[in-house]
Amino acid sequence: MKKTITFSGLAISALLLTACASNPTALAVQKENNQYEVTGLGKNQLTSKNNAITAANKACGSRSTPIIIDEQTAYNGALKGVVDEQTGQMIQAAATVLGNIAGTNTGLNQNDDYQTVLTFRCQAK
């Protein structure tokens, strides 16, 4: 009985400690001339840009503002290289509609179809 209680206590402690562990909230790569680069991923262009801007704001902190120097957004979806972006979006929409009618989730789009890379510098407020 004591072994079971001891083992249960260790398992709960390990579970609580791993629940507290987290990844960095914003990972910014520092480049020359005090410039930084962050990447945002998303299901669409707007979401990936917002995620990149959020990462830039977190990287600069509350006492400075990110000044964007360069922005590049790219489509990295399942149909990249097969069809152009607009045709791919129509195919994805059709697959989603057919999946909803059939009662299955057959969407082709993922949460990382678009990637936005921001190059910025932090300026004091």
MISE-92583 format. One record per residue (C-alpha): residue number from 1; residue in one letter; x, y, z. Coordinates in nm, 3 decimals, padded with zeros to 5 digits. Example, Ala and Ser with C-alpha at 12.3 -4.5 7.8 and 13.67 -1.06 7.14 Angstrom:
% MISE-92583
  segu  ropa       px       py       pz
     1     a   01.230  -00.450   00.780
     2     s   01.367  -00.106   00.714
END
This chain:
% MISE-92583
  segu  ropa       px       py       pz
     1     m   00.000   00.000   00.000
     2     k   00.284   00.239   00.087
     3     k   00.448   00.170  -00.249
     4     t   00.126   00.259  -00.432
     5     i   00.090   00.586  -00.242
     6     t   00.456   00.673  -00.300
     7     f   00.434   00.590  -00.669
     8     s   00.110   00.790  -00.704
     9     g   00.270   01.088  -00.531
    10     l   00.570   01.077  -00.763
    11     a   00.349   01.047  -01.070
    12     i   00.135   01.344  -00.965
    13     s   00.446   01.552  -00.888
    14     a   00.595   01.472  -01.228
    15     l   00.268   01.558  -01.399
    16     l   00.242   01.893  -01.220
    17     l   00.602   01.984  -01.301
    18     t   00.562   01.906  -01.672
    19     a   00.239   02.106  -01.681
    20     c   00.429   02.412  -01.559
    21     a   00.699   02.381  -01.825
    22     s   00.643   02.597  -02.130
    23     n   00.812   02.712  -02.448
    24     p   00.925   03.071  -02.495
    25     t   00.632   03.293  -02.590
    26     a   00.820   03.472  -02.867
    27     l   01.127   03.348  -03.044
    28     a   01.306   03.626  -03.227
    29     v   01.626   03.579  -03.423
    30     q   01.863   03.872  -03.384
    31     k   02.030   03.994  -03.701
    32     e   02.287   04.267  -03.764
    33     n   02.219   04.635  -03.683
    34     n   01.982   04.553  -03.393
    35     q   01.730   04.396  -03.627
    36     y   01.516   04.098  -03.533
    37     e   01.322   03.841  -03.734
    38     v   01.009   03.652  -03.628
    39     t   00.785   03.405  -03.809
    40     g   00.409   03.374  -03.783
    41     l   00.208   03.079  -03.913
    42     g  -00.163   03.068  -03.987
    43     k  -00.452   02.919  -04.178
    44     n  -00.475   03.235  -04.391
    45     q  -00.263   03.543  -04.464
    46     l  -00.432   03.759  -04.201
    47     t  -00.381   03.505  -03.923
    48     s  -00.015   03.450  -04.009
    49     k   00.049   03.827  -04.017
    50     n  -00.128   03.876  -03.684
    51     n   00.075   03.593  -03.528
    52     a   00.399   03.747  -03.656
    53     i   00.302   04.092  -03.525
    54     t   00.213   03.943  -03.186
    55     a   00.553   03.771  -03.174
    56     a   00.727   04.098  -03.265
    57     n   00.539   04.285  -02.991
    58     k   00.639   04.019  -02.736
    59     a   01.000   04.027  -02.852
    60     c   01.023   04.405  -02.806
    61     g   00.846   04.403  -02.471
    62     s   00.620   04.662  -02.317
    63     r   00.870   04.950  -02.323
    64     s   00.937   04.953  -02.697
    65     t   00.750   04.925  -03.024
    66     p   00.844   04.707  -03.323
    67     i   00.925   04.907  -03.636
    68     i   00.876   04.675  -03.933
    69     i   01.155   04.688  -04.192
    70     d   01.049   04.399  -04.416
    71     e   00.754   04.162  -04.442
    72     q   00.725   03.848  -04.654
    73     t   00.421   03.620  -04.664
    74     a   00.431   03.286  -04.845
    75     y   00.177   03.012  -04.910
    76     n   00.303   02.671  -04.799
    77     g  -00.018   02.469  -04.829
    78     a  -00.074   02.115  -04.952
    79     l  -00.131   02.231  -05.309
    80     k   00.178   02.455  -05.335
    81     g   00.351   02.394  -05.666
    82     v   00.051   02.204  -05.805
    83     v  -00.187   02.493  -05.866
    84     d  -00.173   02.865  -05.801
    85     e  -00.284   03.006  -05.464
    86     q  -00.635   03.117  -05.570
    87     t  -00.716   02.783  -05.736
    88     g  -00.584   02.607  -05.426
    89     q  -00.817   02.813  -05.207
    90     m  -01.116   02.717  -05.425
    91     i  -01.020   02.348  -05.409
    92     q  -00.985   02.370  -05.031
    93     a  -01.326   02.538  -05.000
    94     a  -01.487   02.270  -05.218
    95     a  -01.324   01.992  -05.015
    96     t  -01.452   02.150  -04.693
    97     v  -01.808   02.176  -04.829
    98     l  -01.803   01.816  -04.952
    99     g  -01.663   01.704  -04.618
   100     n  -01.941   01.884  -04.431
   101     i  -02.206   01.725  -04.653
   102     a  -02.054   01.379  -04.607
   103     g  -02.012   01.435  -04.233
   104     t  -01.635   01.402  -04.236
   105     n  -01.361   01.657  -04.193
   106     t  -01.177   01.637  -04.526
   107     g  -01.042   01.991  -04.540
   108     l  -00.702   02.024  -04.704
   109     n  -00.599   02.340  -04.524
   110     q  -00.389   02.333  -04.209
   111     n  -00.313   02.588  -03.940
   112     d   00.030   02.653  -04.095
   113     d  -00.057   02.700  -04.462
   114     y   00.072   03.060  -04.461
   115     q   00.402   03.185  -04.322
   116     t   00.483   03.549  -04.256
   117     v   00.839   03.656  -04.178
   118     l   00.883   04.001  -04.024
   119     t   01.215   04.182  -03.999
   120     f   01.195   04.466  -03.747
   121     r   01.379   04.673  -03.490
   122     c   01.259   04.779  -03.148
   123     q   01.220   05.150  -03.080
   124     a   01.163   05.293  -02.732
   125     k   00.820   05.448  -02.677
END
